[in-house]
Amino acid sequence: MALSTESVSKPNVHKRIDALATRLRRRQLIGSREVALEVVRLLRDVVAGAKFSFFQQLVDHLEEVGRLLQEAGPKELVVTNMTRRICMLIREEYQTALSNHLDDTDNTGGNGGAGPSSSPNSPSDFASHTAGAAPTPALSRATSSFFPERRESGDILGRTTDGPLGSIFNLLGHSNATEGASRSALSAFGGLGGGGTATPGMGSPASSAAPSPIQSPESSQILQRPNPFANAADRNFASFNDDNAAANTPEEDDFSRRSFSLKPVFIEAIAELMDEVETTYRSVGEQAIEHIHSGEFIMTIGHSKTVEAFLKNAARKRKFTVICAETAPSFSGQKAAMAYSSAGIATILIPDSNIFALLPRCSKVLVGPHVILADGALLSIAGSLPLCLAANRMRVPVVAVGGMFKFSPIYWGEAADWGMRDLGSPEEVLPSTEECVRASSSLMGAMPPLGSEDDEDEDEAEEQEETEILNPYYDVVPADLVSLYISNLGGHPSSLLYRLLNDMYGSS
């Protein structure tokens, strides 16, 4: 597949892109963490070798590469996660450098043009302006255009003069609600005097106006469900600066054309993201002591490396028992039980049919999801949904353990098909027709040669050929069945996931 921005990367980089897409298409690369690391390494090399005329051209190229990889491996949503996070990180670095550049330009113009130009021309100059810089009018202007919810506040940090109620709503990013609530409060008290105290006899013009109702937050301030009729690829990789592209000033256009010198800063930001992914097991495991206590019975399903690191770290200071469901038909729970027992953890391996009977003795259920969707739903190994439903019936909390790279801005409605569920081989559930015929013949006596079976075996073979066997590898666990999400940054309830996603991917 040819890229429209193919000229940005070198031919050797395009070969690496095609090689990774082939591995994803052939399912030679499986696992969220492994895929995330490969995608981050590839996009880092893309940025390092990119030749672009302006900044948005680099962003468009990264989004196009991410879209190509996601189409090659639709079951690995971490491709979209990593691409959008990298685009968000380099946009933040670009906006910081642009704000410092506009600040220096205004300071130079305020001195009457005297003295040499202090506009930064190298990444080191950009970095020297980022630390300890006080808010200036130029920075306030750039930030107000970058954060539209703060345009009316008059303060780059989002502070207002509407009192404590305005501060709380502004902290949550609800600017419209702040204005409506503050007007209502002023009207109720008859206005505020010059000293900031309530004076019923002296109403200001703002307090004499009719109070406006409290409005809901703007749709751009929280992660909304995308339009189902829009193109899925364009929706997942929507450009952040498309709305402001036509409003760029000549100084901003000139800075965008010289943004090639910011590549070391972009690469450093991507390297920090790679370190975060590589240290996921350690950073998640360090929080195990806060959630696991001595004498507990904990039930798990499947074999998750993150859950394994979480339990092994807790076993250093806690004595507890892990009950592992064998997780048929893959039986990955048997591998997990072997890993836990080798680390000195008391482990009990049970068949999946005994989950409901043993759940009342458990204090919590640990699940290592493949990906965490935007509404908090889990895409986890098959068998997780019955386990979570039983835990909800028994009032046992379900805890999802995963790195930040597993939190996806995509909703389940955008990928609700069997291809997303990743169907496994049907032979894991029911052996092939030839094997069944051979097995039945061996039980009856000597195995007859192929092609000489009796009529009864032929009828059985025809019935099996007409049977459709589905072996989904993943279950979708609704968010209302999950009590807590544990990531690199700590524990998060499902009600605050939208704030976490906004910080990671923006509100686009």
VEXDREN-2710 file (C-alpha; in Angstrom, 1 decimal):
% VEXDREN-2710
k/r/px/py/pz
1/MET/0.0/0.0/0.0
2/ALA/1.5/3.3/-1.1
3/LEU/1.5/6.2/1.3
4/SER/0.6/9.7/0.3
5/THR/3.4/11.0/2.5
6/GLU/5.9/8.5/1.2
7/SER/8.6/11.1/0.5
8/VAL/8.9/11.9/4.2
9/SER/10.7/8.7/5.1
10/LYS/13.7/7.0/3.4
11/PRO/13.4/3.7/1.4
12/ASN/15.0/1.7/4.2
13/VAL/12.5/3.0/6.7
14/HIS/9.7/2.0/4.3
15/LYS/11.1/-1.5/4.2
16/ARG/10.9/-1.7/8.0
17/ILE/7.3/-0.4/7.9
18/ASP/6.3/-3.1/5.4
19/ALA/8.2/-5.8/7.4
20/LEU/6.3/-4.9/10.6
21/ALA/3.0/-4.8/8.8
22/THR/3.7/-8.3/7.4
23/ARG/4.5/-9.6/10.9
24/LEU/1.2/-8.2/12.2
25/ARG/-0.8/-9.6/9.3
26/ARG/0.7/-13.1/9.7
27/ARG/0.2/-13.0/13.5
28/GLN/3.9/-13.5/14.0
29/LEU/3.9/-10.7/16.6
30/ILE/1.4/-11.3/19.4
31/GLY/1.0/-9.6/22.8
32/SER/0.2/-6.0/23.7
33/ARG/3.5/-5.1/25.2
34/GLU/5.6/-6.6/22.4
35/VAL/3.5/-4.9/19.7
36/ALA/3.7/-1.6/21.6
37/LEU/7.5/-1.7/21.8
38/GLU/7.9/-2.6/18.1
39/VAL/5.6/0.2/17.1
40/VAL/7.3/2.8/19.3
41/ARG/10.8/1.7/18.0
42/LEU/9.6/2.0/14.4
43/LEU/8.0/5.4/14.8
44/ARG/11.1/6.7/16.6
45/ASP/13.2/5.7/13.6
46/VAL/10.6/7.3/11.3
47/VAL/10.9/10.6/13.1
48/ALA/14.7/10.3/13.2
49/GLY/15.0/9.9/9.4
50/ALA/12.1/12.0/8.4
51/LYS/12.5/14.9/5.9
52/PHE/9.5/17.3/6.1
53/SER/8.9/20.8/5.0
54/PHE/6.5/21.7/7.9
55/PHE/5.4/20.2/11.2
56/GLN/2.0/19.0/10.1
57/GLN/3.5/17.0/7.3
58/LEU/5.4/14.9/9.9
59/VAL/2.3/14.4/12.0
60/ASP/0.3/13.3/8.9
61/HIS/3.0/10.8/8.0
62/LEU/3.0/9.3/11.5
63/GLU/-0.7/9.0/11.4
64/GLU/-0.6/7.4/8.0
65/VAL/2.0/4.8/9.1
66/GLY/-0.1/4.0/12.2
67/ARG/-3.2/3.6/10.1
68/LEU/-1.3/1.2/7.8
69/LEU/-0.1/-0.9/10.7
70/GLN/-3.5/-1.0/12.3
71/GLU/-5.1/-2.2/9.1
72/ALA/-2.5/-5.0/9.0
73/GLY/-3.2/-6.0/12.6
74/PRO/-6.7/-5.1/13.5
75/LYS/-6.6/-7.3/16.6
76/GLU/-3.8/-5.2/18.2
77/LEU/-5.3/-1.9/19.2
78/VAL/-2.1/-0.8/20.9
79/VAL/-0.9/0.2/17.4
80/THR/-3.5/3.0/17.5
81/ASN/-2.7/3.8/21.1
82/MET/1.0/4.2/20.6
83/THR/0.6/6.2/17.4
84/ARG/-1.8/8.7/18.9
85/ARG/0.3/9.0/22.1
86/ILE/3.4/9.8/20.0
87/CYS/1.5/12.3/17.9
88/MET/0.3/13.9/21.1
89/LEU/3.8/14.1/22.7
90/ILE/5.4/15.7/19.7
91/ARG/2.5/18.2/19.4
92/GLU/3.1/19.2/23.0
93/GLU/6.8/19.7/22.4
94/TYR/6.1/21.7/19.3
95/GLN/3.6/23.9/21.1
96/THR/6.0/24.6/23.9
97/ALA/8.7/25.6/21.5
98/LEU/6.3/27.7/19.5
99/SER/5.1/29.6/22.6
100/ASN/8.7/30.3/23.6
101/HIS/9.5/31.5/20.1
102/LEU/6.5/33.9/20.1
103/ASP/7.5/35.1/23.5
104/ASP/11.1/35.9/22.3
105/THR/9.7/37.6/19.2
106/ASP/7.4/39.9/21.2
107/ASN/10.3/40.8/23.6
108/THR/12.5/41.6/20.7
109/GLY/9.8/43.8/19.1
110/GLY/9.1/45.6/22.4
111/ASN/12.7/46.8/22.5
112/GLY/12.3/48.7/19.3
113/GLY/14.1/46.1/17.2
114/ALA/17.5/46.9/18.9
115/GLY/19.9/44.1/19.6
116/PRO/20.4/40.8/17.9
117/SER/17.5/38.5/17.3
118/SER/17.0/36.0/20.2
119/SER/14.8/33.6/18.4
120/PRO/15.9/30.0/19.0
121/ASN/17.4/28.2/16.0
122/SER/18.5/24.9/17.7
123/PRO/16.8/22.4/19.9
124/SER/19.1/23.4/22.8
125/ASP/17.8/27.0/22.5
126/PHE/14.3/25.7/22.7
127/ALA/15.0/23.6/25.7
128/SER/16.7/26.5/27.5
129/HIS/13.5/28.5/27.3
130/THR/11.1/25.8/28.6
131/ALA/12.3/25.8/32.3
132/GLY/11.2/28.5/34.7
133/ALA/9.6/30.8/32.2
134/ALA/6.9/33.1/33.7
135/PRO/3.6/33.5/31.8
136/THR/3.8/36.4/29.3
137/PRO/1.2/38.0/27.1
138/ALA/2.5/36.1/24.1
139/LEU/2.5/32.8/26.0
140/SER/-1.0/33.6/27.2
141/ARG/-2.2/34.3/23.7
142/ALA/-0.7/31.1/22.3
143/THR/-2.0/29.0/25.2
144/SER/-5.5/30.5/24.9
145/SER/-5.6/29.4/21.3
146/PHE/-4.2/26.0/22.2
147/PHE/-6.7/25.5/25.1
148/PRO/-10.0/27.1/24.0
149/GLU/-11.7/26.4/27.3
150/ARG/-9.4/29.0/29.0
151/ARG/-10.0/31.9/26.6
152/GLU/-12.5/33.7/28.8
153/SER/-10.7/33.1/32.1
154/GLY/-8.0/35.8/31.6
155/ASP/-5.3/33.6/33.2
156/ILE/-3.1/31.1/31.5
157/LEU/-3.3/28.8/34.5
158/GLY/-7.1/28.8/34.3
159/ARG/-7.7/30.8/37.5
160/THR/-10.9/33.0/37.6
161/THR/-12.3/35.6/39.9
162/ASP/-15.6/33.8/40.3
163/GLY/-14.8/32.4/43.7
164/PRO/-14.4/28.9/45.0
165/LEU/-17.2/27.4/42.9
166/GLY/-15.6/28.8/39.8
167/SER/-12.2/27.4/40.8
168/ILE/-13.6/23.9/41.3
169/PHE/-15.5/23.8/38.0
170/ASN/-12.5/25.3/36.2
171/LEU/-10.3/22.7/37.7
172/LEU/-12.5/20.1/36.1
173/GLY/-12.4/21.9/32.8
174/HIS/-16.1/23.0/32.8
175/SER/-15.8/26.6/31.8
176/ASN/-19.4/27.0/30.7
177/ALA/-20.7/25.5/34.0
178/THR/-18.4/27.9/35.8
179/GLU/-19.8/31.0/34.2
180/GLY/-23.4/29.9/34.7
181/ALA/-22.9/28.9/38.3
182/SER/-21.0/32.1/39.2
183/ARG/-23.7/34.3/37.6
184/SER/-26.4/32.4/39.5
185/ALA/-24.4/32.8/42.8
186/LEU/-23.9/36.5/42.2
187/SER/-27.5/37.0/41.4
188/ALA/-28.6/35.2/44.6
189/PHE/-26.4/37.3/46.8
190/GLY/-27.1/40.6/45.0
191/GLY/-23.6/41.0/43.6
192/LEU/-20.2/41.4/45.1
193/GLY/-18.6/44.6/46.2
194/GLY/-15.2/45.9/45.3
195/GLY/-13.6/44.1/48.2
196/GLY/-14.9/40.7/47.1
197/THR/-17.6/40.4/49.9
198/ALA/-21.3/40.1/49.4
199/THR/-23.1/43.5/49.4
200/PRO/-26.8/43.2/48.8
201/GLY/-27.3/46.9/48.2
202/MET/-24.7/47.3/45.6
203/GLY/-25.4/45.0/42.6
204/SER/-23.0/45.1/39.7
205/PRO/-24.3/45.0/36.1
206/ALA/-23.2/41.4/35.9
207/SER/-25.2/40.5/38.9
208/SER/-28.3/42.4/37.8
209/ALA/-28.5/40.4/34.6
210/ALA/-30.7/37.3/34.4
211/PRO/-28.8/34.2/35.6
212/SER/-28.0/31.7/32.9
213/PRO/-28.6/28.0/33.6
214/ILE/-25.7/25.8/34.3
215/GLN/-24.6/24.3/31.1
216/SER/-22.9/20.9/30.4
217/PRO/-19.3/20.8/29.4
218/GLU/-18.3/21.4/25.9
219/SER/-18.0/18.2/23.8
220/SER/-14.4/19.1/23.0
221/GLN/-13.5/18.9/26.7
222/ILE/-14.3/15.2/27.3
223/LEU/-13.8/12.2/25.2
224/GLN/-17.0/11.8/23.3
225/ARG/-18.2/8.8/21.4
226/PRO/-17.3/9.4/17.8
227/ASN/-19.7/9.6/14.9
228/PRO/-20.5/6.0/13.8
229/PHE/-21.0/7.2/10.3
230/ALA/-17.6/8.7/10.0
231/ASN/-14.6/6.9/8.5
232/ALA/-13.0/4.8/11.2
233/ALA/-9.5/5.4/10.1
234/ASP/-9.9/9.2/10.0
235/ARG/-11.7/9.1/13.3
236/ASN/-8.9/7.2/15.1
237/PHE/-6.2/9.4/13.7
238/ALA/-7.9/12.8/13.6
239/SER/-5.5/15.6/13.4
240/PHE/-5.4/17.8/16.4
241/ASN/-4.5/21.1/14.7
242/ASP/-6.8/20.9/11.7
243/ASP/-9.3/23.5/13.1
244/ASN/-6.5/26.0/13.7
245/ALA/-4.5/25.4/10.5
246/ALA/-6.1/28.3/8.7
247/ALA/-5.5/30.7/11.5
248/ASN/-1.7/30.5/11.7
249/THR/0.2/33.8/11.7
250/PRO/3.2/34.3/9.4
251/GLU/5.5/33.8/12.5
252/GLU/3.9/30.4/13.2
253/ASP/4.2/29.4/9.6
254/ASP/7.8/30.3/9.5
255/PHE/8.4/28.4/12.8
256/SER/6.7/25.4/11.3
257/ARG/9.0/25.4/8.3
258/ARG/12.0/25.5/10.7
259/SER/10.7/22.8/13.0
260/PHE/13.1/20.3/11.4
261/SER/15.6/21.3/14.2
262/LEU/13.2/20.0/16.8
263/LYS/13.7/16.3/15.9
264/PRO/16.1/15.6/18.8
265/VAL/13.4/16.9/21.2
266/PHE/10.8/14.7/19.5
267/ILE/13.0/11.6/19.7
268/GLU/13.7/12.3/23.4
269/ALA/9.9/12.4/24.1
270/ILE/9.4/9.1/22.2
271/ALA/12.3/7.5/24.2
272/GLU/10.5/8.4/27.4
273/LEU/7.4/6.7/26.2
274/MET/9.5/3.6/25.3
275/ASP/11.0/3.6/28.9
276/GLU/7.4/3.7/30.3
277/VAL/6.4/0.7/28.2
278/GLU/9.5/-1.3/29.1
279/THR/9.2/-0.7/32.8
280/THR/5.5/-1.6/33.0
281/TYR/6.0/-4.8/34.9
282/ARG/8.1/-3.1/37.5
283/SER/6.0/0.0/37.9
284/VAL/2.8/-2.0/38.2
285/GLY/4.3/-4.5/40.5
286/GLU/5.4/-1.9/43.0
287/GLN/1.8/-1.1/43.8
288/ALA/0.9/-4.7/44.7
289/ILE/1.6/-4.2/48.4
290/GLU/-1.2/-1.6/48.5
291/HIS/-3.8/-3.9/47.1
292/ILE/-2.9/-7.4/48.3
293/HIS/-3.0/-8.4/52.0
294/SER/-1.9/-11.5/53.9
295/GLY/-4.3/-14.5/54.1
296/GLU/-6.2/-13.5/51.0
297/PHE/-7.5/-15.9/48.3
298/ILE/-7.2/-14.3/44.9
299/MET/-8.6/-15.8/41.7
300/THR/-7.1/-15.3/38.3
301/ILE/-7.8/-16.5/34.7
302/GLY/-5.4/-17.0/31.9
303/HIS/-1.7/-16.2/31.9
304/SER/-0.9/-12.5/32.0
305/LYS/2.7/-11.3/32.4
306/THR/1.5/-8.1/34.1
307/VAL/-0.6/-10.0/36.6
308/GLU/2.3/-12.4/37.2
309/ALA/4.7/-9.6/38.0
310/PHE/2.0/-8.0/40.2
311/LEU/1.5/-11.2/42.3
312/LYS/5.2/-12.0/42.4
313/ASN/6.0/-8.6/43.8
314/ALA/3.3/-8.9/46.4
315/ALA/4.6/-12.4/47.5
316/ARG/7.8/-10.8/48.7
317/LYS/6.0/-9.4/51.8
318/ARG/2.6/-11.1/51.8
319/LYS/1.4/-14.7/52.2
320/PHE/-1.7/-15.4/50.1
321/THR/-3.2/-18.1/47.9
322/VAL/-3.9/-17.8/44.2
323/ILE/-6.7/-19.9/42.6
324/CYS/-6.0/-20.3/38.9
325/ALA/-8.8/-21.3/36.4
326/GLU/-7.3/-23.5/33.7
327/THR/-8.9/-21.4/31.0
328/ALA/-10.0/-24.0/28.4
329/PRO/-9.5/-24.6/25.5
330/SER/-6.1/-22.8/25.5
331/PHE/-5.3/-24.0/29.1
332/SER/-3.1/-21.0/29.6
333/GLY/-4.1/-21.0/33.3
334/GLN/-1.9/-24.1/33.7
335/LYS/1.1/-22.1/32.6
336/ALA/0.2/-19.4/35.0
337/ALA/-0.1/-21.9/37.9
338/MET/3.3/-23.2/37.2
339/ALA/4.8/-19.7/37.1
340/TYR/3.1/-18.8/40.5
341/SER/4.2/-22.0/42.2
342/SER/7.8/-21.6/41.0
343/ALA/7.9/-18.2/42.7
344/GLY/6.8/-19.7/46.1
345/ILE/3.2/-18.6/45.9
346/ALA/0.5/-21.1/47.2
347/THR/-1.4/-22.0/44.1
348/ILE/-4.6/-24.0/43.4
349/LEU/-5.4/-25.0/39.9
350/ILE/-9.1/-25.6/39.2
351/PRO/-11.2/-26.4/36.1
352/ASP/-13.4/-23.6/34.8
353/SER/-16.6/-25.4/36.0
354/ASN/-15.5/-24.8/39.7
355/ILE/-15.2/-21.0/39.4
356/PHE/-18.7/-20.3/40.7
357/ALA/-18.3/-22.7/43.7
358/LEU/-14.9/-21.2/44.9
359/LEU/-15.6/-17.5/44.3
360/PRO/-17.2/-17.0/47.7
361/ARG/-13.9/-17.8/49.4
362/CYS/-12.0/-15.2/47.3
363/SER/-11.4/-11.6/48.3
364/LYS/-10.8/-10.3/44.7
365/VAL/-10.4/-11.3/41.1
366/LEU/-7.4/-10.2/39.0
367/VAL/-7.8/-9.9/35.3
368/GLY/-5.0/-9.1/32.8
369/PRO/-6.9/-7.6/29.8
370/HIS/-5.6/-7.5/26.2
371/VAL/-6.8/-3.9/25.9
372/ILE/-9.0/-1.5/27.9
373/LEU/-11.5/0.3/25.8
374/ALA/-12.5/4.0/26.1
375/ASP/-15.7/3.2/28.1
376/GLY/-13.8/1.0/30.5
377/ALA/-14.8/-2.4/28.9
378/LEU/-12.1/-5.1/28.8
379/LEU/-11.1/-7.2/25.9
380/SER/-9.8/-10.2/27.9
381/ILE/-9.2/-13.9/27.3
382/ALA/-12.2/-16.1/26.7
383/GLY/-13.8/-17.1/30.0
384/SER/-13.3/-13.7/31.6
385/LEU/-16.9/-12.7/31.1
386/PRO/-18.4/-15.7/33.0
387/LEU/-15.8/-15.1/35.7
388/CYS/-16.7/-11.4/36.1
389/LEU/-20.4/-12.1/36.0
390/ALA/-20.0/-14.7/38.8
391/ALA/-17.9/-12.3/40.8
392/ASN/-20.5/-9.6/40.4
393/ARG/-23.1/-12.0/41.7
394/MET/-20.9/-12.9/44.7
395/ARG/-20.0/-9.3/45.4
396/VAL/-16.3/-10.0/44.8
397/PRO/-14.4/-7.0/43.3
398/VAL/-12.8/-7.4/39.9
399/VAL/-9.5/-5.6/39.4
400/ALA/-8.0/-5.1/35.9
401/VAL/-4.2/-4.9/35.9
402/GLY/-2.5/-3.4/32.8
403/GLY/0.0/-0.8/31.6
404/MET/-1.0/2.6/30.3
405/PHE/-0.3/1.5/26.7
406/LYS/-3.4/-0.8/27.0
407/PHE/-5.8/2.1/27.6
408/SER/-7.4/2.7/24.2
409/PRO/-9.4/5.7/23.0
410/ILE/-11.6/3.4/20.8
411/TYR/-15.0/2.2/21.9
412/TRP/-16.2/-1.3/21.4
413/GLY/-18.9/-0.2/18.9
414/GLU/-16.2/0.7/16.5
415/ALA/-14.8/-2.8/16.3
416/ALA/-17.6/-5.1/17.3
417/ASP/-17.0/-8.0/14.9
418/TRP/-15.6/-11.5/15.1
419/GLY/-12.3/-10.3/13.5
420/MET/-11.7/-8.1/16.6
421/ARG/-12.4/-11.1/18.9
422/ASP/-9.6/-13.0/17.2
423/LEU/-11.0/-16.5/16.5
424/GLY/-8.8/-19.4/17.4
425/SER/-8.4/-22.7/15.8
426/PRO/-11.5/-24.9/15.9
427/GLU/-9.4/-28.0/16.5
428/GLU/-8.8/-26.8/20.1
429/VAL/-12.5/-27.3/20.7
430/LEU/-13.3/-30.2/18.4
431/PRO/-10.7/-32.4/16.6
432/SER/-10.9/-32.7/12.8
433/THR/-13.2/-35.2/11.0
434/GLU/-10.4/-37.5/10.1
435/GLU/-9.1/-37.7/13.6
436/CYS/-12.5/-38.4/15.0
437/VAL/-13.0/-41.2/12.5
438/ARG/-9.6/-42.7/13.4
439/ALA/-10.3/-42.4/17.1
440/SER/-13.7/-44.1/16.9
441/SER/-12.3/-46.9/14.7
442/SER/-9.4/-47.5/17.1
443/LEU/-11.9/-47.9/20.0
444/MET/-13.8/-50.5/18.0
445/GLY/-10.7/-52.6/17.1
446/ALA/-8.2/-52.5/14.4
447/MET/-8.0/-49.3/12.4
448/PRO/-9.3/-49.8/8.9
449/PRO/-7.5/-48.2/6.0
450/LEU/-8.5/-44.8/4.8
451/GLY/-11.5/-44.9/2.5
452/SER/-13.0/-48.1/3.8
453/GLU/-15.0/-46.9/6.7
454/ASP/-18.5/-48.2/7.3
455/ASP/-21.7/-46.2/6.6
456/GLU/-22.1/-45.2/10.2
457/ASP/-18.7/-43.5/10.3
458/GLU/-19.4/-41.8/7.0
459/ASP/-22.7/-40.4/8.4
460/GLU/-20.8/-39.1/11.5
461/ALA/-18.2/-37.4/9.4
462/GLU/-20.8/-35.7/7.2
463/GLU/-22.6/-34.4/10.4
464/GLN/-19.3/-33.0/11.7
465/GLU/-18.5/-31.3/8.4
466/GLU/-21.8/-29.4/8.6
467/THR/-21.0/-28.2/12.1
468/GLU/-19.7/-24.6/12.4
469/ILE/-17.2/-24.3/15.3
470/LEU/-16.4/-20.9/16.8
471/ASN/-13.5/-20.5/19.2
472/PRO/-13.2/-16.8/20.2
473/TYR/-10.0/-16.0/21.9
474/TYR/-11.3/-12.8/23.7
475/ASP/-14.4/-11.9/25.8
476/VAL/-15.8/-8.4/26.2
477/VAL/-16.3/-7.5/29.9
478/PRO/-18.5/-4.5/30.4
479/ALA/-17.2/-1.6/32.5
480/ASP/-19.9/-2.0/35.2
481/LEU/-18.4/-5.4/36.2
482/VAL/-14.9/-3.9/36.9
483/SER/-14.2/-2.3/40.2
484/LEU/-10.7/-0.9/39.8
485/TYR/-8.1/-0.4/37.1
486/ILE/-4.4/-0.6/38.1
487/SER/-1.8/0.9/35.8
488/ASN/1.6/2.5/35.9
489/LEU/0.1/5.6/37.4
490/GLY/-1.9/3.9/40.2
491/GLY/-5.5/2.9/40.7
492/HIS/-8.3/4.4/38.6
493/PRO/-12.1/3.9/39.0
494/SER/-14.1/3.6/35.8
495/SER/-15.7/7.0/36.4
496/LEU/-12.4/8.8/35.9
497/LEU/-11.1/7.0/32.8
498/TYR/-12.2/9.8/30.5
499/ARG/-9.9/12.2/32.3
500/LEU/-7.0/9.8/32.0
501/LEU/-7.7/9.3/28.3
502/ASN/-7.9/13.1/27.7
503/ASP/-4.5/13.5/29.3
504/MET/-3.0/10.8/27.1
505/TYR/-4.7/11.4/23.7
506/GLY/-6.3/14.8/23.9
507/SER/-10.0/15.6/23.3
508/SER/-9.9/15.1/19.5
END
